[in-house]
Amino acid sequence: MQLIIILALLAISAYTLGFGVSLWKEKQKVGALAVFFLTLVIVVLPFFSVLK
C-alpha cells in the first residue's frame, strides 16, 4: 500500500514540477517559485502524516 502512495506522490510531483518549469520558461518566476514550493510540500508532508 505504501508503494502505491509513494508512486502516486511521485507522479503528482512530476506533473506539478513540469508545470513549474513551464511557468519559469514563460518568465512567470513568482508563480513558478510558488509551484516549486507546492511540489516540495507535496513530497515532504505525507512523510509526517501518512507514511509514519
N, C-alpha and C positions, 0 to 999 in steps of 0.2 A: 504494500500500500504506500509506503514511504517513497518507493521508487517512482510510482505514478505521480505523486505530489511533486517530487523533485523535477521530473520531466516536464510537467505542466508549468512549473515555475520557470524553468529554462526556456521553454517555448514562448511564454508570455514576455519574459525579459528580453529575449532576442528580438521579438517583434517591436517592443517598446523602444529598445535601443536603436533599432533601424529607423524608427520614426524620429528619434532624436538626432540621428546623423543627417537625415534628410532636412530637418529644420536647420541644422548647423550649416549645411551647404546652401540653404536659401537665405543665409545671413540673418536668421532669427535666433541670435545667440542666447537671449534671455529665455525664450521658450525652450530651446534645446537644453539649456542647463537645468531647467525645471523638469524636463522629461528624464534627463540623466539622473537627477535626484530621485524621481519617482521610481526609476528602474532599480536604483540602489535600495530603496525601501522595499520594493517587491522581493528582492533577493534576500535581504537581511531579516526582515520582520518575521517571516514564517519560522525561522530557527528559534525564535523566542516564544512563539505561540503554538504552532502545530507540531513541529519536529523536535520534541523535547528529548 
